[in-house]
Amino acid sequence: MRTKFDERLLKAMALAKWRIGPAESLVKVVPHARTGAAVVTGYVTKLKFVAGRTPEGMERTLGLRRSEWAEGASVFVVRATTGLGGVRITMAHAVSRRGAV
């Protein structure tokens, strides 16, 4: 038996959760080498998992390869909005760090 989910309700719930406060904000972390890329793909995380950590600390917390962000990383805050096509995700602003975020 297959359960039918209300996709609109699930999207609204996710957007509400991401807007609770700054720590729950979605962020995309990329190595400095990819900061200028026109299109960024891959996973996102919540700010609370990377805030206050060095790039090496973020690698450990997120389970990434060591030294992937050795040259530093940029943290982009993700803005999610709803529209006719569903959820639209855009990068709002970035904080670049070689030390702790």
Secondary structure, DSSP 8 states (H G I E B T S, - for coil): ------HHHHHHHHHHHHTS-GGG-EEEEEEGGGTT-S---S--EEGGGTTT--HHHHHHHHT--TTTTTT-EEEEEEEEEEETTEEEEEEEEEEEESS--
